[in-house]
Amino acid sequence: MKAEKMFDMTRELSTLLGMEPSRLRLEWISSSEGTRFAEVAREFTEQLRTLGPSSFKAAA
């Protein structure tokens, strides 16, 4: 799929620039899955908090 290809290219580019690949995430969620969207958003937000500030931002 086109979205997956673009995501993979973005992940490669961000890695080359020094950003941790775990700071990017692709999920397929239907518009009827509001609860799932909220769960994924909370989970990813917590993951980013655990990682702390991005070293990429500090280097820029």
C-alpha positions in Angstrom: 0.0 0.0 0.0 1.1 3.5 -0.7 0.7 4.6 3.0 3.0 1.8 4.2 5.6 2.7 1.6 5.6 6.4 2.6 5.7 5.4 6.3 8.7 3.1 5.6 10.5 5.9 3.7 9.8 8.4 6.5 11.1 5.9 9.1 14.3 5.4 7.2 14.8 9.2 6.7 14.1 9.9 10.4 16.6 7.2 11.4 19.2 8.7 9.1 18.6 12.1 10.8 19.1 10.5 14.2 15.6 10.1 15.4 14.6 6.9 17.2 12.3 4.8 14.9 10.1 4.0 17.9 8.9 7.6 17.8 6.9 6.8 14.7 3.9 4.5 14.5 1.4 3.4 11.8 -1.9 2.0 12.8 -4.9 1.1 10.7 -8.0 2.2 12.6 -11.5 2.5 11.1 -13.6 5.7 11.7 -16.0 3.4 13.6 -13.3 2.4 16.1 -13.3 5.4 18.3 -12.5 3.4 21.4 -9.6 1.7 19.7 -8.3 5.0 18.5 -8.3 6.4 22.0 -6.5 3.3 23.3 -3.8 3.5 20.7 -3.3 7.3 21.2 -3.0 6.8 25.0 -0.6 3.9 24.5 1.6 5.8 22.0 1.6 8.9 24.2 2.8 6.9 27.2 5.5 5.2 25.0 6.7 8.7 24.0 6.7 9.9 27.6 8.8 6.9 28.5 11.3 7.7 25.8 11.6 11.3 27.0 12.6 14.3 24.9 13.7 13.6 21.4 17.5 13.8 20.9 16.6 14.9 17.3 15.0 18.1 18.6 18.0 18.9 20.8 20.4 18.4 17.9 18.4 20.7 15.6 
